[in-house]
Amino acid sequence: MPLSVTPGRPFPLGATPDSEGVNFALYSENARQVELCLLDTADTSVERTRLPLPEVTGHVWHGYVPGVKPGQIYGYRVHGPYQPDAGLRFNPSKLLVDPYARALTGALNWDGPVFGYQQGSDEADMSFNEQDDVSAVPKCVVVDPAFDWEDDHPPRIPWHHTVIYETHVRGITMKLDAVPERLRGRYSGMVSEPVVQHLHKLGITAVELMPVHEFVDERALVQRGLKNYWGYNSLAFFAPTARYSSSGDRGEQVNEFKRMVKAFHATGIEVILDVVYNHTCEGNERGATLSFRGIDNPTYYRLADNRRYYVDYTGTGNSPNIRHPQVLKLIMDSLRYWVQEMHVDGFRFDLAATLARELHDVDRLSSFFDVIHQDPVISGVKLIAEPWDVGEGGYQVGNFPVLWTEWNGDYRDTVRRFWRGDDGRVAGVASRLAGSSDLYENTGRRPYASINFVTSHDGFSLRDLVSYDRKHNEANGDDNRDGADNNYSSNYGVEGPTENAATNEWRAHQTRNFFASLFLSLGVPMIHGGDELGHTKKGNNNTYCQDNELSWYNWSPDEFGARLLQFTSQMVAFRHANPVLERRKFFMGTCIDGCAIKDIMWLRSDGEEMSGEDWNSSWLRCIGMLLNGDMPLEIDHYGKPVSGDTLLILFNSHHDPIGFTLPHKVIRGRWTIRIDTDTGYVGNQGEVLDDTAVVRVVGRSLVVLSSPRGGTTANNAKGV
């Protein structure tokens, strides 16, 4: 019996099943006709039915098809003018992906006729390609949303207690023998027992997953025999990619993703998604016609004054038209879907400055921020911005509004340069260690607005940061032109691996220094997954296309990696055990409520407080940070005062040892050495020192001492 279509409803957008059929709705302002194409479920290259959607309401084309069930494969053909110089690129010979599709099946075949134009000349995109591409493009799947979440609930870890682990669904388990082979690189493998045990051993509270929205491999990569490993090339903002599914690509990937989130929540770990709304995989005017371009090009994309071309703030060929209400709605609907239906706990927005561009400049009061702030769902989850893009004025660290946290690129660069021994870095590193109040306090935000990191997926691994002076990206096939040239790295005498014991010891020192600094800093620490295992990418600082052992975690670490793993776990535990490191408010640098010492003090190596002249010194490479464990203005969730040990952290980025005199004029009593990155020691049984002792801090290392809560201040000892 042939299928029929009735008017249906304009909302919700996408394919919405009920017990008797499916409602289809698609937004297009400039289309003249929209056809729903239902494909054979056994052979998705066969189009069984083509049904014109009978109604259009507020630019939404819609229709209800009785008898259609979840599992149905579908796509759209959209009719309208093909006038590239006017920004219109309709081509009904191209089967299009529904922007609201919950799942996709099938891969993109670049050898098929997936371009809306005839290729071959400089003016090629002005031509028209009538070849049908149904056999060459991904298709949409109608998904049954039913899922038994049981008693799942978000862990809601407070920001100040959060430790983020940036990871890749595929890379984390591909070499983990303890995970069944069929689950390696899959959503299910992410929550296998060995992975969860590892994360708990590290003290991780949140995994930040690199992109899981359905994405495609760029044509240029496929031609070089490579893949898009990172996933920053989105096609569908509601669909979890099927390439990470162990259970199928006909909607099964949705439930497998849900099971992963549910399992993480059961162990107290939050799930944050790295989302890419700043561009799509369709590229510029020379790109393929897969979805938005063919549905309504000028609605979905920012077009240049010459509307044949695209505005590009990301270096990928296009930028979304955030000024258009439907594009804002699309992003917000996607975010709400991932929170409400998929139960994720937050988002990291790739190149978020692009989303804040109302006209050209990045605008802190843009519509994007307005809708985020007023939304009762999205405003309640963790929001992380990568606060830059590649456009003019795109570097916006510190400029995002309240509710937002930011990847702190200034933290990364400053800490790297300080430990490398660069001149004049003491004042900068002090600001970063203390929570970057210069960036965040004046905007009404807290220290946890700063997501502190030394390494991330984009750049050297931690081991490579101390092993290479230069990038080595030859495997990417771009003549080593890709990736950042200035990494603030050092090889300490030898480029790459070496048997030189002294060089390797310097490198071990530095990796411990970086991790120790990260977990001793105010703000939210983020680990780049695999760094704790001593993983090397062999000097490649742009492994976006390396779906191989350059990117896959090494679960059989050498001695270097094994020692670093132990040290990292101990450092996270130390952070959690010392409330002064998880403050929710900025230090004030003054005495609080009659206390005898300031909440934070910066000390010279002679134990005296830093002066203005000291801060301006270009040669100084050592500093002491005294953190008062008495915090009368800090309270816990029950309203009780928070207090802990007082910590003295001694930093020495010089290559020679430095003797630090303990600040006996400020605080009396014994001090216990708790951390020494020279030896890798972290614990409670370190050497106990008198308050007048001089602590020897080895070159390129740091030492942490503690004084128990309730210790005696120098003023109190004198009866003041």
C-alpha positions in Angstrom: 0.0 0.0 0.0 1.6 3.4 -1.0 2.5 5.8 1.7 0.5 9.0 2.1 1.4 12.2 3.8 -0.8 14.5 5.8 0.0 18.1 6.9 1.3 17.1 10.3 2.9 19.7 12.6 5.7 22.3 12.2 7.2 21.5 15.6 9.3 19.8 16.8 11.8 20.0 13.9 13.3 16.7 12.7 11.7 13.3 12.6 9.4 12.6 15.5 7.9 9.1 15.8 4.7 8.2 17.6 2.8 4.9 17.8 1.2 5.4 14.3 3.8 7.2 12.2 6.4 9.9 12.0 6.1 13.7 11.8 8.8 15.4 9.6 9.7 19.1 9.8 12.4 21.1 8.1 13.2 24.8 8.2 13.9 26.6 4.9 13.0 30.2 4.1 13.9 30.2 0.4 12.9 26.8 -0.7 10.1 26.4 -3.3 9.4 22.7 -2.5 10.8 20.1 0.0 10.6 16.4 -0.8 10.9 13.8 1.9 12.8 10.7 0.6 12.3 7.4 2.2 15.0 4.8 1.4 15.2 1.1 1.5 16.4 -0.1 4.9 18.3 -3.0 3.3 19.9 -1.0 0.5 20.1 2.6 1.4 21.1 3.6 -2.1 17.6 2.7 -3.2 15.0 5.5 -2.9 11.6 3.9 -2.3 9.3 6.9 -1.9 9.5 10.6 -2.5 6.8 12.6 -0.8 6.5 16.4 -1.1 5.9 17.9 2.3 2.4 19.5 1.9 2.5 22.4 4.4 4.8 25.2 5.3 4.3 27.2 8.5 6.6 30.0 9.4 9.2 28.7 6.9 8.9 25.2 8.4 8.0 22.5 5.8 6.2 19.7 7.4 4.2 16.5 7.0 3.1 13.4 8.8 3.6 9.9 7.3 1.4 7.2 8.8 3.0 3.7 9.0 6.6 4.8 9.2 8.5 3.5 12.2 11.8 4.0 14.0 14.6 2.6 11.9 13.3 4.2 8.7 16.1 5.7 6.6 15.4 9.1 5.1 16.7 12.3 3.6 15.5 15.5 1.9 15.6 17.0 -1.6 15.1 20.7 -1.5 14.0 22.7 -4.6 14.8 26.4 -5.2 16.9 28.7 -7.3 20.5 27.9 -8.0 22.0 31.4 -8.0 25.5 31.2 -6.4 26.1 34.9 -6.9 23.0 35.5 -4.8 24.0 32.9 -2.2 21.3 30.4 -3.3 22.6 26.9 -3.9 19.5 24.7 -4.1 20.0 21.4 -6.0 17.4 18.7 -5.7 19.7 16.1 -7.2 21.5 16.1 -3.8 20.1 14.0 -1.0 20.4 16.2 2.2 20.9 15.4 5.8 18.2 16.6 8.2 19.9 19.1 10.6 17.8 17.6 13.4 18.6 14.0 12.6 19.2 11.9 15.7 21.4 9.3 13.9 23.1 8.9 10.6 24.0 5.7 8.7 26.6 5.3 6.0 29.7 7.2 5.1 30.4 10.0 2.6 32.0 8.8 -0.7 34.1 11.6 -2.1 34.2 9.8 -5.5 30.5 10.2 -5.8 28.7 13.3 -7.3 28.4 15.1 -3.9 29.2 18.6 -5.2 26.3 20.8 -6.3 28.4 22.0 -9.2 30.6 20.6 -12.0 34.2 20.6 -10.9 37.1 21.6 -13.1 37.5 25.3 -13.5 38.0 28.4 -11.4 34.4 29.3 -11.9 33.2 25.7 -11.3 31.0 26.5 -8.4 28.8 28.7 -10.7 27.9 25.6 -12.7 25.2 23.0 -11.8 25.6 19.3 -11.3 22.5 17.2 -12.0 23.9 13.9 -11.0 22.1 12.1 -8.2 24.3 11.4 -5.2 22.0 9.1 -3.2 24.5 6.2 -3.2 27.4 8.5 -2.0 26.1 10.4 1.1 25.1 9.6 4.7 21.4 9.1 5.4 19.2 9.9 8.4 17.7 7.4 10.7 14.3 7.8 12.5 15.2 7.0 16.1 13.0 5.7 18.9 13.8 8.0 21.9 12.7 5.4 24.5 15.5 4.5 27.0 15.4 3.2 30.6 17.6 5.7 32.5 16.5 4.1 35.8 17.6 6.3 38.6 20.3 8.1 36.6 21.0 11.6 37.9 23.8 14.1 37.2 26.7 14.0 39.7 26.7 17.9 39.8 30.3 18.1 40.9 31.0 21.7 42.1 33.3 23.6 39.8 35.9 24.2 42.5 36.2 20.4 43.1 36.3 19.5 39.4 39.3 17.8 37.7 38.8 17.4 33.9 40.3 14.7 31.8 40.2 15.6 28.1 40.0 12.4 26.1 39.1 10.7 22.8 36.5 7.9 22.6 38.6 6.0 20.2 42.1 6.8 21.3 41.7 5.9 25.0 41.1 2.2 24.4 42.5 1.2 21.1 45.7 -0.2 22.7 44.1 -1.3 26.0 44.3 -5.1 25.9 42.1 -5.4 29.0 39.1 -4.2 26.9 37.5 -6.7 24.6 38.6 -6.0 21.0 35.1 -5.3 19.7 34.7 -2.6 22.3 38.0 -0.8 21.8 37.5 2.6 20.4 33.8 2.5 21.2 31.4 4.2 23.6 31.1 1.0 25.5 34.9 0.7 25.8 35.0 4.1 27.5 33.2 2.7 30.5 34.9 -0.6 30.7 36.2 -1.5 34.1 39.9 -0.8 33.4 39.2 2.7 32.1 36.9 3.6 35.0 39.4 2.3 37.5 42.2 4.4 35.9 40.1 7.5 36.0 39.2 7.0 39.7 42.8 6.3 40.5 43.6 9.6 39.0 40.9 11.4 40.9 39.1 12.5 37.8 35.6 14.0 38.2 34.7 14.8 34.6 35.6 13.4 31.2 35.7 15.9 28.4 35.0 13.9 25.2 36.5 15.2 21.9 33.8 15.7 19.3 31.1 12.9 19.1 28.7 14.7 16.8 28.5 12.9 13.4 31.4 14.2 11.3 33.1 13.4 8.0 36.7 12.9 6.8 37.9 15.8 4.6 38.4 15.0 1.0 42.1 16.0 1.1 42.7 13.6 4.0 41.0 10.7 2.3 43.1 11.3 -0.9 46.2 11.1 1.3 45.0 7.9 3.0 44.3 9.6 6.2 41.2 10.2 8.4 39.9 13.1 10.5 40.7 11.6 13.9 39.8 14.6 16.1 36.3 15.1 14.7 36.2 18.8 14.3 34.2 18.6 11.0 30.6 18.3 12.1 27.7 17.3 9.8 24.9 16.6 12.3 24.6 18.3 15.7 22.1 15.9 17.2 23.6 12.6 16.1 26.3 10.7 18.0 28.8 9.4 15.5 28.3 5.8 14.5 32.0 5.2 14.1 32.3 4.9 17.9 29.4 2.5 18.2 29.9 -1.2 18.8 26.3 -2.0 18.3 25.3 -0.6 14.9 24.6 2.5 12.9 20.8 2.3 12.5 20.1 4.2 15.7 21.9 1.7 18.0 24.6 4.3 18.5 22.2 6.5 20.4 21.4 4.0 23.1 25.0 3.0 23.3 26.0 6.6 24.0 23.2 6.8 26.6 24.5 3.6 28.3 28.0 5.2 28.5 26.7 8.3 30.1 24.6 6.3 32.5 27.6 4.2 33.5 29.9 7.2 34.1 27.2 8.8 36.3 26.9 5.6 38.3 30.6 6.0 39.2 30.3 9.7 40.0 32.0 11.0 36.8 30.5 13.8 34.7 30.4 13.8 30.9 31.3 17.0 29.0 31.1 17.2 25.2 33.5 19.2 23.0 31.0 20.7 20.5 31.7 22.3 17.2 29.0 24.8 16.2 31.5 27.3 14.7 31.6 25.7 11.3 30.4 22.6 9.4 32.0 20.0 7.1 30.5 21.6 4.0 33.4 24.1 3.7 33.4 27.1 1.4 31.9 27.6 -2.1 34.0 24.7 -3.3 32.6 22.3 -0.7 30.1 19.5 -1.0 26.4 19.9 -0.7 25.4 17.6 2.2 22.9 19.5 4.4 22.7 23.2 5.3 24.0 24.5 2.0 21.3 22.7 0.0 18.5 23.4 2.6 19.0 27.2 2.7 22.5 28.5 2.3 21.9 32.2 3.3 19.9 31.2 6.4 22.5 28.9 7.8 25.8 30.4 6.8 27.5 33.9 7.1 27.9 35.1 3.5 30.3 37.8 2.3 29.2 41.0 0.6 29.7 39.1 -2.6 27.2 36.4 -1.6 28.9 33.7 -3.7 31.5 33.5 -0.9 31.5 32.7 2.8 32.7 34.5 5.9 35.3 32.3 7.5 36.4 33.0 11.1 37.7 29.4 11.7 40.0 28.7 8.8 37.7 25.8 7.7 35.7 27.6 4.9 32.5 28.7 6.6 31.0 30.2 9.7 27.4 29.8 11.0 25.0 32.7 10.6 24.5 33.2 14.4 22.6 36.4 13.7 19.7 34.3 12.3 17.1 33.2 14.8 16.8 29.7 13.3 20.5 29.1 13.6 20.4 30.2 17.2 17.4 27.9 17.7 19.3 25.0 16.1 22.2 25.3 18.4 20.0 25.7 21.5 17.8 22.8 20.5 20.9 20.7 20.0 22.4 21.7 23.4 19.1 21.0 25.2 18.8 17.6 23.4 22.2 16.5 24.7 21.3 17.6 28.2 17.7 16.4 28.5 17.8 13.3 26.3 21.4 12.2 26.4 22.0 13.4 30.0 25.4 15.0 29.4 26.7 17.4 32.1 28.2 20.3 30.1 29.9 21.5 26.9 33.3 22.8 25.8 32.6 25.1 22.8 35.3 24.9 20.1 36.4 28.3 18.8 33.6 29.9 20.8 34.5 33.4 19.8 33.0 32.7 16.4 29.6 32.2 18.1 29.8 35.6 19.7 30.3 37.6 16.5 27.1 39.6 15.9 28.5 41.5 12.9 32.3 41.3 12.8 33.7 42.0 16.3 33.3 39.5 19.1 30.5 40.8 21.2 30.1 40.0 24.9 26.4 40.9 24.7 25.7 38.9 21.6 22.4 37.0 21.1 24.2 33.8 21.7 25.1 34.7 25.2 21.6 36.1 25.8 19.8 32.9 24.8 22.3 30.7 26.8 21.8 32.8 30.0 18.0 32.8 29.8 17.7 29.1 29.1 16.7 27.2 32.2 18.4 24.0 31.0 21.6 25.1 29.4 22.4 27.8 32.0 22.5 25.1 34.6 25.2 22.9 33.1 29.0 23.3 32.8 29.9 25.8 30.0 33.5 26.0 28.8 34.6 28.3 26.0 37.7 27.9 23.8 37.8 31.7 23.9 39.4 32.4 20.5 39.0 31.9 16.7 41.3 32.7 13.8 39.5 35.9 12.8 40.6 39.5 13.6 40.2 40.2 17.3 39.4 36.6 17.9 41.6 36.1 21.0 39.1 36.7 23.8 40.6 35.0 26.9 39.0 36.7 30.0 36.2 38.3 28.0 33.4 35.8 28.2 30.5 36.7 30.6 29.3 35.1 33.8 28.3 31.4 33.8 31.2 30.7 31.4 34.5 29.2 32.2 37.4 29.4 29.7 40.3 27.4 28.5 43.0 29.7 29.8 45.5 30.0 27.0 47.5 32.6 29.0 47.9 30.0 31.8 49.3 27.4 29.3 51.8 29.8 27.8 52.9 31.5 31.0 53.5 28.2 32.9 55.4 26.7 29.9 57.6 29.8 29.6 58.3 30.0 33.3 59.5 26.4 33.6 61.5 26.8 30.4 63.4 29.5 32.3 62.4 32.5 30.1 63.2 35.9 31.5 60.6 38.1 33.3 58.0 35.4 33.9 57.6 35.5 37.7 54.9 38.2 37.9 52.9 36.4 35.2 53.1 33.0 36.6 52.1 34.3 40.0 48.9 35.7 38.5 48.1 32.4 36.8 48.9 30.3 39.9 46.5 32.4 42.0 43.5 31.9 39.7 44.1 34.7 37.0 42.1 37.3 38.9 43.3 39.9 36.4 41.3 38.1 33.8 38.2 37.0 35.6 37.5 38.9 38.9 36.3 42.1 37.3 33.6 40.3 35.3 32.0 38.8 38.4 33.4 35.4 37.9 35.3 33.1 40.4 38.7 31.4 40.1 37.1 28.3 38.6 36.3 30.4 35.5 39.9 29.5 34.6 40.3 26.1 33.1 44.0 25.6 33.7 45.9 23.3 31.3 49.5 22.9 30.1 48.7 20.6 27.2 45.6 19.6 25.3 44.8 17.6 22.1 45.9 20.6 20.1 49.7 20.7 20.4 52.5 18.6 21.9 51.8 15.9 24.4 53.4 16.7 27.8 56.3 14.3 27.2 56.9 15.9 23.8 56.8 19.4 25.3 60.0 18.5 27.1 61.5 16.4 24.3 61.3 18.6 21.2 62.2 22.1 20.2 60.4 21.9 16.9 57.2 20.3 15.6 57.6 17.1 13.4 54.3 16.9 11.5 55.6 15.2 8.3 53.2 12.3 8.7 50.3 14.7 8.1 51.3 15.1 4.5 51.5 18.9 4.5 55.2 19.3 4.4 55.3 20.2 8.1 53.5 23.5 7.5 50.5 22.7 9.7 50.4 23.0 13.5 51.7 25.8 15.7 55.4 26.9 15.3 55.8 28.5 18.7 55.2 25.9 21.4 57.3 27.3 24.3 58.9 23.8 24.4 62.5 22.6 25.0 64.3 19.4 24.2 67.0 20.0 26.9 69.9 19.2 24.6 68.7 16.4 22.3 65.8 16.5 19.8 63.5 13.5 20.5 64.2 10.3 22.4 67.6 9.8 23.9 69.6 7.4 26.1 71.3 10.3 27.9 70.4 9.9 31.5 70.9 13.5 32.5 68.7 14.8 29.7 66.0 12.3 30.6 66.1 13.3 34.3 65.7 17.0 33.3 62.7 16.0 31.2 61.2 14.0 34.1 61.7 17.0 36.4 59.8 19.2 34.0 56.8 16.9 33.5 56.5 16.7 37.3 56.8 20.5 37.5 54.1 21.0 35.0 51.6 18.6 36.7 52.5 19.9 40.2 51.9 23.5 39.1 48.6 22.5 37.5 47.2 21.0 40.6 48.6 23.6 42.9 46.9 26.4 41.0 43.6 28.1 41.8 41.1 27.2 39.1 40.0 24.0 37.4 42.8 21.7 36.3 42.5 19.8 33.0 44.7 16.8 32.0 45.3 15.9 28.4 44.5 12.2 28.4 47.5 10.0 27.9 49.9 12.6 29.3 49.8 10.9 32.7 51.1 7.7 31.0 54.0 9.5 29.4 52.5 9.2 25.9 54.6 10.6 23.0 53.3 11.7 19.6 56.9 11.7 18.3 56.9 15.5 18.1 53.7 15.8 16.0 51.8 18.7 17.5 48.8 18.4 15.2 47.6 14.8 15.2 44.1 15.7 13.9 44.5 13.1 11.1 46.5 10.4 12.9 44.1 7.6 13.8 47.0 5.4 14.9 49.6 4.9 17.6 50.7 8.5 17.4 47.3 9.3 19.0 46.3 6.1 20.8 47.2 5.9 24.5 50.1 3.8 25.4 48.9 1.5 28.2 52.3 -0.1 28.7 54.3 2.9 29.8 58.0 2.8 30.3 59.7 3.8 33.6 59.2 7.5 32.7 55.5 7.0 32.2 55.0 4.7 35.1 56.6 7.2 37.5 54.6 10.1 36.0 51.3 8.2 36.4 52.0 7.6 40.1 53.1 11.2 40.6 50.0 12.5 38.9 47.6 10.4 40.9 49.3 11.6 44.1 49.1 15.2 43.0 45.4 15.1 42.4 44.8 13.4 45.8 46.9 16.1 47.4 44.8 18.8 45.7 41.5 17.3 46.9 42.9 16.9 50.4 43.9 20.6 50.8 40.9 23.0 50.8 43.1 26.0 50.2 43.8 24.7 46.6 40.1 24.4 45.9 39.0 27.9 47.0 35.8 29.2 45.5 36.9 32.9 45.9 39.9 34.8 44.8 42.7 35.6 47.3 42.6 39.2 48.5 46.2 39.6 49.5 45.2 41.1 52.8 44.6 40.0 56.4 41.0 38.7 56.8 38.9 39.1 60.0 41.9 39.9 62.2 44.1 37.0 61.1 47.8 37.6 61.6 48.9 36.7 58.1 47.5 37.5 54.6 45.5 34.9 52.8 48.2 34.8 50.2 51.8 36.1 50.3 54.5 36.1 47.7 58.0 35.6 49.1 61.6 36.0 48.0 64.2 33.3 48.6 65.3 35.1 51.8 61.8 34.7 53.3 60.8 38.3 52.9 57.7 39.5 51.0 58.2 40.4 47.4 58.5 44.2 46.6 57.5 46.1 43.6 61.1 46.1 42.4 61.2 42.3 42.7 58.1 41.9 40.6 59.7 44.0 37.8 62.9 41.9 37.8 63.7 40.2 34.5 66.3 37.8 35.9 64.2 36.4 38.9 63.3 32.8 38.4 62.3 31.7 41.8 59.3 32.6 44.1 57.5 31.4 47.2 53.7 31.3 47.4 52.3 31.1 51.0 48.7 30.0 51.1 46.9 30.6 54.5 44.9 27.5 55.4 42.5 29.6 57.6 39.8 30.8 55.2 37.1 32.6 57.2 35.3 33.7 54.0 35.1 30.2 52.6 32.2 28.0 53.5 31.1 24.5 52.4 27.7 23.4 51.2 26.4 23.3 54.7 27.5 26.8 55.5 30.4 25.7 57.7 33.8 27.5 57.5 36.4 25.8 55.4 40.0 25.5 56.7 43.0 23.3 56.2 46.8 23.3 56.4 48.8 26.3 55.4 51.0 25.6 52.4 54.3 27.1 51.3 55.1 26.4 47.7 58.6 27.2 46.5 59.2 27.5 42.7 62.7 27.4 41.1 62.8 27.5 37.3 66.6 28.3 37.3 68.9 25.5 36.4 70.9 25.9 39.6 69.7 25.1 43.2 68.3 27.9 45.3 68.2 28.1 49.1 64.8 29.4 50.4 64.6 30.7 53.9 61.4 29.8 55.6 59.2 32.8 56.5 59.8 32.7 60.3 58.9 36.3 60.6 55.4 35.6 59.5 54.6 32.1 60.9 56.2 30.0 63.6 56.3 26.3 64.0 57.5 23.3 62.2 57.0 22.7 58.5 56.7 19.3 56.8 57.9 18.7 53.2 55.0 17.3 51.3 56.0 17.5 47.7 59.4 17.6 45.9 59.4 17.4 42.1 63.2 16.7 42.2 62.6 13.2 43.7 59.0 12.8 42.7 57.9 12.6 46.4 54.3 13.3 47.4 53.2 12.3 50.8 52.7 13.1 54.5 56.0 11.7 55.9 58.5 14.2 54.5 61.3 15.8 56.4 60.2 18.1 59.2 62.0 21.4 59.4 62.3 24.2 62.0 60.8 27.6 61.0 64.2 29.2 60.5 65.5 26.5 58.2 66.7 27.1 54.7 65.1 24.7 52.1 67.3 23.7 49.2 65.2 23.6 46.0 67.0 21.9 43.2 67.2 23.6 39.8 64.0 23.3 37.8 61.9 21.9 40.6 59.4 22.9 43.3 58.9 22.0 46.9 55.7 22.2 48.9 55.7 22.4 52.7 52.7 22.4 55.0 52.1 23.8 58.5 49.1 22.2 60.3 45.9 24.1 60.8 45.9 26.1 64.0 49.7 26.7 63.7 51.2 29.7 65.5 51.8 33.0 63.6 54.8 35.1 64.4 52.7 37.9 65.8 50.8 35.6 68.1 54.0 34.1 69.4 55.1 37.6 70.4 51.9 38.3 72.2 50.7 40.8 69.7 
